């Protein structure tokens, strides 16, 4: 996460989760399928 924000701001895991939540909502509205972004425990996220 540090490499994603090069300006030195403090970023928590919840920041990423919040962005993914918003992406899921937008993808669901656009495609009608809310299950395109999957959480992979201990790894991150996967888009199918």
mmCIF file as Biopython writes it, N, C-alpha, C and O atoms, coordinates in Angstrom:
data_model
#
loop_
_atom_site.group_PDB
_atom_site.id
_atom_site.type_symbol
_atom_site.label_atom_id
_atom_site.label_alt_id
_atom_site.label_comp_id
_atom_site.label_asym_id
_atom_site.label_entity_id
_atom_site.label_seq_id
_atom_site.pdbx_PDB_ins_code
_atom_site.Cartn_x
_atom_site.Cartn_y
_atom_site.Cartn_z
_atom_site.occupancy
_atom_site.B_iso_or_equiv
_atom_site.auth_seq_id
_atom_site.auth_asym_id
_atom_site.pdbx_PDB_model_num
ATOM 1   N N  . UNK A ? 1  ? 0.815   -1.187  0.000   1.0 0.0 1  A 1 
ATOM 2   C CA . UNK A ? 1  ? 0.000   0.000   0.000   1.0 0.0 1  A 1 
ATOM 3   C C  . UNK A ? 1  ? 0.862   1.255   0.000   1.0 0.0 1  A 1 
ATOM 4   O O  . UNK A ? 1  ? 0.462   2.286   -0.540  1.0 0.0 1  A 1 
ATOM 5   N N  . UNK A ? 2  ? 2.036   1.170   0.601   1.0 0.0 2  A 1 
ATOM 6   C CA . UNK A ? 2  ? 2.904   2.346   0.640   1.0 0.0 2  A 1 
ATOM 7   C C  . UNK A ? 2  ? 3.298   2.788   -0.759  1.0 0.0 2  A 1 
ATOM 8   O O  . UNK A ? 2  ? 3.433   3.984   -1.016  1.0 0.0 2  A 1 
ATOM 9   N N  . UNK A ? 3  ? 3.485   1.833   -1.668  1.0 0.0 3  A 1 
ATOM 10  C CA . UNK A ? 3  ? 3.882   2.194   -3.030  1.0 0.0 3  A 1 
ATOM 11  C C  . UNK A ? 3  ? 2.731   2.811   -3.823  1.0 0.0 3  A 1 
ATOM 12  O O  . UNK A ? 3  ? 2.965   3.477   -4.832  1.0 0.0 3  A 1 
ATOM 13  N N  . UNK A ? 4  ? 1.499   2.599   -3.381  1.0 0.0 4  A 1 
ATOM 14  C CA . UNK A ? 4  ? 0.354   3.191   -4.069  1.0 0.0 4  A 1 
ATOM 15  C C  . UNK A ? 4  ? 0.207   4.675   -3.775  1.0 0.0 4  A 1 
ATOM 16  O O  . UNK A ? 4  ? -0.280  5.435   -4.612  1.0 0.0 4  A 1 
ATOM 17  N N  . UNK A ? 5  ? 0.626   5.083   -2.591  1.0 0.0 5  A 1 
ATOM 18  C CA . UNK A ? 5  ? 0.521   6.476   -2.177  1.0 0.0 5  A 1 
ATOM 19  C C  . UNK A ? 5  ? 1.918   7.008   -1.911  1.0 0.0 5  A 1 
ATOM 20  O O  . UNK A ? 5  ? 2.451   6.841   -0.814  1.0 0.0 5  A 1 
ATOM 21  N N  . UNK A ? 6  ? 2.511   7.648   -2.907  1.0 0.0 6  A 1 
ATOM 22  C CA . UNK A ? 6  ? 3.900   8.094   -2.807  1.0 0.0 6  A 1 
ATOM 23  C C  . UNK A ? 6  ? 4.061   9.399   -2.027  1.0 0.0 6  A 1 
ATOM 24  O O  . UNK A ? 6  ? 5.189   9.822   -1.772  1.0 0.0 6  A 1 
ATOM 25  N N  . UNK A ? 7  ? 2.961   10.044  -1.643  1.0 0.0 7  A 1 
ATOM 26  C CA . UNK A ? 7  ? 3.056   11.325  -0.941  1.0 0.0 7  A 1 
ATOM 27  C C  . UNK A ? 7  ? 3.177   11.173  0.574   1.0 0.0 7  A 1 
ATOM 28  O O  . UNK A ? 7  ? 3.152   12.173  1.291   1.0 0.0 7  A 1 
ATOM 29  N N  . UNK A ? 8  ? 3.310   9.940   1.077   1.0 0.0 8  A 1 
ATOM 30  C CA . UNK A ? 8  ? 3.567   9.709   2.488   1.0 0.0 8  A 1 
ATOM 31  C C  . UNK A ? 8  ? 2.351   9.732   3.391   1.0 0.0 8  A 1 
ATOM 32  O O  . UNK A ? 8  ? 2.497   9.747   4.613   1.0 0.0 8  A 1 
ATOM 33  N N  . UNK A ? 9  ? 1.151   9.736   2.822   1.0 0.0 9  A 1 
ATOM 34  C CA . UNK A ? 9  ? -0.038  9.758   3.666   1.0 0.0 9  A 1 
ATOM 35  C C  . UNK A ? 9  ? -0.240  8.415   4.369   1.0 0.0 9  A 1 
ATOM 36  O O  . UNK A ? 9  ? 0.276   7.388   3.927   1.0 0.0 9  A 1 
ATOM 37  N N  . UNK A ? 10 ? -0.976  8.436   5.438   1.0 0.0 10 A 1 
ATOM 38  C CA . UNK A ? 10 ? -1.264  7.222   6.203   1.0 0.0 10 A 1 
ATOM 39  C C  . UNK A ? 10 ? -2.463  6.529   5.570   1.0 0.0 10 A 1 
ATOM 40  O O  . UNK A ? 10 ? -3.532  7.121   5.418   1.0 0.0 10 A 1 
ATOM 41  N N  . UNK A ? 11 ? -2.267  5.273   5.207   1.0 0.0 11 A 1 
ATOM 42  C CA . UNK A ? 11 ? -3.310  4.493   4.553   1.0 0.0 11 A 1 
ATOM 43  C C  . UNK A ? 11 ? -3.513  3.215   5.352   1.0 0.0 11 A 1 
ATOM 44  O O  . UNK A ? 11 ? -2.552  2.511   5.664   1.0 0.0 11 A 1 
ATOM 45  N N  . UNK A ? 12 ? -4.766  2.917   5.681   1.0 0.0 12 A 1 
ATOM 46  C CA . UNK A ? 12 ? -5.052  1.689   6.420   1.0 0.0 12 A 1 
ATOM 47  C C  . UNK A ? 12 ? -5.695  0.659   5.502   1.0 0.0 12 A 1 
ATOM 48  O O  . UNK A ? 12 ? -6.063  0.968   4.369   1.0 0.0 12 A 1 
ATOM 49  N N  . UNK A ? 13 ? -5.826  -0.554  5.994   1.0 0.0 13 A 1 
ATOM 50  C CA . UNK A ? 13 ? -6.495  -1.605  5.228   1.0 0.0 13 A 1 
ATOM 51  C C  . UNK A ? 13 ? -7.938  -1.213  4.938   1.0 0.0 13 A 1 
ATOM 52  O O  . UNK A ? 13 ? -8.481  -1.568  3.892   1.0 0.0 13 A 1 
ATOM 53  N N  . UNK A ? 14 ? -8.546  -0.498  5.841   1.0 0.0 14 A 1 
ATOM 54  C CA . UNK A ? 14 ? -9.939  -0.084  5.675   1.0 0.0 14 A 1 
ATOM 55  C C  . UNK A ? 14 ? -10.099 0.881   4.508   1.0 0.0 14 A 1 
ATOM 56  O O  . UNK A ? 14 ? -11.170 0.940   3.904   1.0 0.0 14 A 1 
ATOM 57  N N  . UNK A ? 15 ? -9.055  1.636   4.180   1.0 0.0 15 A 1 
ATOM 58  C CA . UNK A ? 15 ? -9.109  2.548   3.029   1.0 0.0 15 A 1 
ATOM 59  C C  . UNK A ? 15 ? -9.314  1.746   1.756   1.0 0.0 15 A 1 
ATOM 60  O O  . UNK A ? 15 ? -10.160 2.093   0.933   1.0 0.0 15 A 1 
ATOM 61  N N  . UNK A ? 16 ? -8.558  0.690   1.590   1.0 0.0 16 A 1 
ATOM 62  C CA . UNK A ? 16 ? -8.681  -0.160  0.409   1.0 0.0 16 A 1 
ATOM 63  C C  . UNK A ? 16 ? -10.046 -0.835  0.397   1.0 0.0 16 A 1 
ATOM 64  O O  . UNK A ? 16 ? -10.695 -0.897  -0.647  1.0 0.0 16 A 1 
ATOM 65  N N  . UNK A ? 17 ? -10.485 -1.337  1.536   1.0 0.0 17 A 1 
ATOM 66  C CA . UNK A ? 17 ? -11.794 -1.985  1.630   1.0 0.0 17 A 1 
ATOM 67  C C  . UNK A ? 17 ? -12.913 -1.031  1.222   1.0 0.0 17 A 1 
ATOM 68  O O  . UNK A ? 17 ? -13.865 -1.427  0.549   1.0 0.0 17 A 1 
ATOM 69  N N  . UNK A ? 18 ? -12.791 0.201   1.628   1.0 0.0 18 A 1 
ATOM 70  C CA . UNK A ? 18 ? -13.790 1.211   1.296   1.0 0.0 18 A 1 
ATOM 71  C C  . UNK A ? 18 ? -13.839 1.466   -0.210  1.0 0.0 18 A 1 
ATOM 72  O O  . UNK A ? 18 ? -14.920 1.589   -0.784  1.0 0.0 18 A 1 
ATOM 73  N N  . UNK A ? 19 ? -12.683 1.544   -0.843  1.0 0.0 19 A 1 
ATOM 74  C CA . UNK A ? 19 ? -12.641 1.735   -2.295  1.0 0.0 19 A 1 
ATOM 75  C C  . UNK A ? 19 ? -13.236 0.538   -3.028  1.0 0.0 19 A 1 
ATOM 76  O O  . UNK A ? 19 ? -13.973 0.705   -4.000  1.0 0.0 19 A 1 
ATOM 77  N N  . UNK A ? 20 ? -12.919 -0.665  -2.566  1.0 0.0 20 A 1 
ATOM 78  C CA . UNK A ? 20 ? -13.447 -1.875  -3.192  1.0 0.0 20 A 1 
ATOM 79  C C  . UNK A ? 20 ? -14.963 -1.934  -3.021  1.0 0.0 20 A 1 
ATOM 80  O O  . UNK A ? 20 ? -15.670 -2.339  -3.944  1.0 0.0 20 A 1 
ATOM 81  N N  . UNK A ? 21 ? -15.462 -1.544  -1.876  1.0 0.0 21 A 1 
ATOM 82  C CA . UNK A ? 21 ? -16.908 -1.512  -1.649  1.0 0.0 21 A 1 
ATOM 83  C C  . UNK A ? 21 ? -17.592 -0.597  -2.658  1.0 0.0 21 A 1 
ATOM 84  O O  . UNK A ? 21 ? -18.624 -0.952  -3.227  1.0 0.0 21 A 1 
ATOM 85  N N  . UNK A ? 22 ? -17.015 0.580   -2.878  1.0 0.0 22 A 1 
ATOM 86  C CA . UNK A ? 22 ? -17.589 1.513   -3.847  1.0 0.0 22 A 1 
ATOM 87  C C  . UNK A ? 22 ? -17.506 0.961   -5.272  1.0 0.0 22 A 1 
ATOM 88  O O  . UNK A ? 22 ? -18.439 1.128   -6.057  1.0 0.0 22 A 1 
ATOM 89  N N  . UNK A ? 23 ? -16.394 0.307   -5.604  1.0 0.0 23 A 1 
ATOM 90  C CA . UNK A ? 23 ? -16.264 -0.311  -6.924  1.0 0.0 23 A 1 
ATOM 91  C C  . UNK A ? 23 ? -17.300 -1.415  -7.131  1.0 0.0 23 A 1 
ATOM 92  O O  . UNK A ? 23 ? -17.900 -1.515  -8.202  1.0 0.0 23 A 1 
ATOM 93  N N  . UNK A ? 24 ? -17.508 -2.236  -6.113  1.0 0.0 24 A 1 
ATOM 94  C CA . UNK A ? 24 ? -18.506 -3.305  -6.210  1.0 0.0 24 A 1 
ATOM 95  C C  . UNK A ? 24 ? -19.886 -2.727  -6.477  1.0 0.0 24 A 1 
ATOM 96  O O  . UNK A ? 24 ? -20.642 -3.260  -7.289  1.0 0.0 24 A 1 
ATOM 97  N N  . UNK A ? 25 ? -20.210 -1.645  -5.800  1.0 0.0 25 A 1 
ATOM 98  C CA . UNK A ? 25 ? -21.513 -1.001  -5.964  1.0 0.0 25 A 1 
ATOM 99  C C  . UNK A ? 25 ? -21.682 -0.481  -7.394  1.0 0.0 25 A 1 
ATOM 100 O O  . UNK A ? 25 ? -22.734 -0.676  -8.003  1.0 0.0 25 A 1 
ATOM 101 N N  . UNK A ? 26 ? -20.659 0.176   -7.927  1.0 0.0 26 A 1 
ATOM 102 C CA . UNK A ? 26 ? -20.724 0.724   -9.281  1.0 0.0 26 A 1 
ATOM 103 C C  . UNK A ? 26 ? -20.776 -0.376  -10.333 1.0 0.0 26 A 1 
ATOM 104 O O  . UNK A ? 26 ? -21.525 -0.270  -11.304 1.0 0.0 26 A 1 
ATOM 105 N N  . UNK A ? 27 ? -19.988 -1.428  -10.151 1.0 0.0 27 A 1 
ATOM 106 C CA . UNK A ? 27 ? -19.989 -2.547  -11.091 1.0 0.0 27 A 1 
ATOM 107 C C  . UNK A ? 27 ? -21.348 -3.236  -11.074 1.0 0.0 27 A 1 
ATOM 108 O O  . UNK A ? 27 ? -21.872 -3.610  -12.123 1.0 0.0 27 A 1 
ATOM 109 N N  . UNK A ? 28 ? -21.908 -3.401  -9.899  1.0 0.0 28 A 1 
ATOM 110 C CA . UNK A ? 28 ? -23.211 -4.033  -9.764  1.0 0.0 28 A 1 
ATOM 111 C C  . UNK A ? 28 ? -24.292 -3.238  -10.493 1.0 0.0 28 A 1 
ATOM 112 O O  . UNK A ? 28 ? -25.146 -3.818  -11.164 1.0 0.0 28 A 1 
ATOM 113 N N  . UNK A ? 29 ? -24.257 -1.920  -10.362 1.0 0.0 29 A 1 
ATOM 114 C CA . UNK A ? 29 ? -25.243 -1.071  -11.030 1.0 0.0 29 A 1 
ATOM 115 C C  . UNK A ? 29 ? -25.075 -1.115  -12.543 1.0 0.0 29 A 1 
ATOM 116 O O  . UNK A ? 29 ? -26.063 -1.112  -13.278 1.0 0.0 29 A 1 
ATOM 117 N N  . UNK A ? 30 ? -23.840 -1.155  -13.010 1.0 0.0 30 A 1 
ATOM 118 C CA . UNK A ? 30 ? -23.570 -1.127  -14.444 1.0 0.0 30 A 1 
ATOM 119 C C  . UNK A ? 30 ? -23.849 -2.463  -15.130 1.0 0.0 30 A 1 
ATOM 120 O O  . UNK A ? 30 ? -24.342 -2.495  -16.257 1.0 0.0 30 A 1 
ATOM 121 N N  . UNK A ? 31 ? -23.535 -3.556  -14.452 1.0 0.0 31 A 1 
ATOM 122 C CA . UNK A ? 31 ? -23.637 -4.859  -15.111 1.0 0.0 31 A 1 
ATOM 123 C C  . UNK A ? 31 ? -24.769 -5.730  -14.575 1.0 0.0 31 A 1 
ATOM 124 O O  . UNK A ? 31 ? -25.145 -6.713  -15.213 1.0 0.0 31 A 1 
ATOM 125 N N  . UNK A ? 32 ? -25.309 -5.386  -13.426 1.0 0.0 32 A 1 
ATOM 126 C CA . UNK A ? 32 ? -26.342 -6.223  -12.837 1.0 0.0 32 A 1 
ATOM 127 C C  . UNK A ? 32 ? -25.775 -7.439  -12.125 1.0 0.0 32 A 1 
ATOM 128 O O  . UNK A ? 32 ? -26.528 -8.296  -11.664 1.0 0.0 32 A 1 
ATOM 129 N N  . UNK A ? 33 ? -24.453 -7.521  -12.031 1.0 0.0 33 A 1 
ATOM 130 C CA . UNK A ? 33 ? -23.803 -8.657  -11.379 1.0 0.0 33 A 1 
ATOM 131 C C  . UNK A ? 33 ? -22.897 -8.139  -10.276 1.0 0.0 33 A 1 
ATOM 132 O O  . UNK A ? 33 ? -21.858 -7.543  -10.557 1.0 0.0 33 A 1 
ATOM 133 N N  . UNK A ? 34 ? -23.274 -8.357  -9.039  1.0 0.0 34 A 1 
ATOM 134 C CA . UNK A ? 34 ? -22.492 -7.837  -7.919  1.0 0.0 34 A 1 
ATOM 135 C C  . UNK A ? 34 ? -21.362 -8.758  -7.493  1.0 0.0 34 A 1 
ATOM 136 O O  . UNK A ? 34 ? -20.638 -8.438  -6.550  1.0 0.0 34 A 1 
ATOM 137 N N  . UNK A ? 35 ? -21.193 -9.875  -8.150  1.0 0.0 35 A 1 
ATOM 138 C CA . UNK A ? 35 ? -20.198 -10.852 -7.726  1.0 0.0 35 A 1 
ATOM 139 C C  . UNK A ? 35 ? -19.000 -10.924 -8.667  1.0 0.0 35 A 1 
ATOM 140 O O  . UNK A ? 35 ? -18.451 -12.004 -8.885  1.0 0.0 35 A 1 
ATOM 141 N N  . UNK A ? 36 ? -18.592 -9.791  -9.225  1.0 0.0 36 A 1 
ATOM 142 C CA . UNK A ? 36 ? -17.437 -9.779  -10.118 1.0 0.0 36 A 1 
ATOM 143 C C  . UNK A ? 36 ? -16.124 -9.584  -9.367  1.0 0.0 36 A 1 
ATOM 144 O O  . UNK A ? 36 ? -15.071 -10.014 -9.838  1.0 0.0 36 A 1 
ATOM 145 N N  . UNK A ? 37 ? -16.178 -8.943  -8.208  1.0 0.0 37 A 1 
ATOM 146 C CA . UNK A ? 37 ? -14.983 -8.702  -7.404  1.0 0.0 37 A 1 
ATOM 147 C C  . UNK A ? 37 ? -15.069 -9.590  -6.168  1.0 0.0 37 A 1 
ATOM 148 O O  . UNK A ? 37 ? -15.998 -9.476  -5.369  1.0 0.0 37 A 1 
ATOM 149 N N  . UNK A ? 38 ? -14.088 -10.475 -6.025  1.0 0.0 38 A 1 
ATOM 150 C CA . UNK A ? 38 ? -14.092 -11.433 -4.916  1.0 0.0 38 A 1 
ATOM 151 C C  . UNK A ? 38 ? -12.954 -11.126 -3.943  1.0 0.0 38 A 1 
ATOM 152 O O  . UNK A ? 38 ? -11.856 -10.747 -4.352  1.0 0.0 38 A 1 
ATOM 153 N N  . UNK A ? 39 ? -13.230 -11.295 -2.663  1.0 0.0 39 A 1 
ATOM 154 C CA . UNK A ? 39 ? -12.200 -11.162 -1.639  1.0 0.0 39 A 1 
ATOM 155 C C  . UNK A ? 39 ? -11.487 -12.499 -1.491  1.0 0.0 39 A 1 
ATOM 156 O O  . UNK A ? 39 ? -12.130 -13.543 -1.382  1.0 0.0 39 A 1 
ATOM 157 N N  . UNK A ? 40 ? -10.172 -12.464 -1.489  1.0 0.0 40 A 1 
ATOM 158 C CA . UNK A ? 40 ? -9.360  -13.657 -1.281  1.0 0.0 40 A 1 
ATOM 159 C C  . UNK A ? 40 ? -8.641  -13.465 0.047   1.0 0.0 40 A 1 
ATOM 160 O O  . UNK A ? 40 ? -7.751  -12.622 0.159   1.0 0.0 40 A 1 
ATOM 161 N N  . UNK A ? 41 ? -9.023  -14.236 1.039   1.0 0.0 41 A 1 
ATOM 162 C CA . UNK A ? 41 ? -8.498  -14.094 2.389   1.0 0.0 41 A 1 
ATOM 163 C C  . UNK A ? 41 ? -6.978  -14.217 2.412   1.0 0.0 41 A 1 
ATOM 164 O O  . UNK A ? 41 ? -6.420  -15.186 1.900   1.0 0.0 41 A 1 
ATOM 165 N N  . UNK A ? 42 ? -6.324  -13.245 2.999   1.0 0.0 42 A 1 
ATOM 166 C CA . UNK A ? 42 ? -4.877  -13.255 3.144   1.0 0.0 42 A 1 
ATOM 167 C C  . UNK A ? 42 ? -4.111  -12.837 1.906   1.0 0.0 42 A 1 
ATOM 168 O O  . UNK A ? 42 ? -2.884  -12.749 1.940   1.0 0.0 42 A 1 
ATOM 169 N N  . UNK A ? 43 ? -4.828  -12.573 0.790   1.0 0.0 43 A 1 
ATOM 170 C CA . UNK A ? 43 ? -4.169  -12.224 -0.460  1.0 0.0 43 A 1 
ATOM 171 C C  . UNK A ? 43 ? -4.598  -10.857 -0.946  1.0 0.0 43 A 1 
ATOM 172 O O  . UNK A ? 43 ? -3.758  -9.985  -1.163  1.0 0.0 43 A 1 
ATOM 173 N N  . UNK A ? 44 ? -5.898  -10.657 -1.119  1.0 0.0 44 A 1 
ATOM 174 C CA . UNK A ? 44 ? -6.417  -9.402  -1.628  1.0 0.0 44 A 1 
ATOM 175 C C  . UNK A ? 44 ? -7.744  -9.610  -2.334  1.0 0.0 44 A 1 
ATOM 176 O O  . UNK A ? 44 ? -8.676  -10.187 -1.774  1.0 0.0 44 A 1 
ATOM 177 N N  . UNK A ? 45 ? -7.820  -9.132  -3.574  1.0 0.0 45 A 1 
ATOM 178 C CA . UNK A ? 45 ? -9.063  -9.198  -4.330  1.0 0.0 45 A 1 
ATOM 179 C C  . UNK A ? 45 ? -8.800  -9.799  -5.696  1.0 0.0 45 A 1 
ATOM 180 O O  . UNK A ? 45 ? -7.684  -9.763  -6.213  1.0 0.0 45 A 1 
ATOM 181 N N  . UNK A ? 46 ? -9.876  -10.359 -6.275  1.0 0.0 46 A 1 
ATOM 182 C CA . UNK A ? 46 ? -9.797  -10.970 -7.592  1.0 0.0 46 A 1 
ATOM 183 C C  . UNK A ? 46 ? -11.019 -10.518 -8.393  1.0 0.0 46 A 1 
ATOM 184 O O  . UNK A ? 46 ? -12.139 -10.516 -7.882  1.0 0.0 46 A 1 
ATOM 185 N N  . UNK A ? 47 ? -10.795 -10.138 -9.642  1.0 0.0 47 A 1 
ATOM 186 C CA . UNK A ? 47 ? -11.880 -9.728  -10.527 1.0 0.0 47 A 1 
ATOM 187 C C  . UNK A ? 47 ? -12.117 -10.834 -11.532 1.0 0.0 47 A 1 
ATOM 188 O O  . UNK A ? 47 ? -11.187 -11.287 -12.199 1.0 0.0 47 A 1 
ATOM 189 N N  . UNK A ? 48 ? -13.363 -11.272 -11.642 1.0 0.0 48 A 1 
ATOM 190 C CA . UNK A ? 48 ? -13.701 -12.320 -12.621 1.0 0.0 48 A 1 
ATOM 191 C C  . UNK A ? 48 ? -14.663 -11.748 -13.642 1.0 0.0 48 A 1 
ATOM 192 O O  . UNK A ? 48 ? -15.081 -12.454 -14.559 1.0 0.0 48 A 1 
#
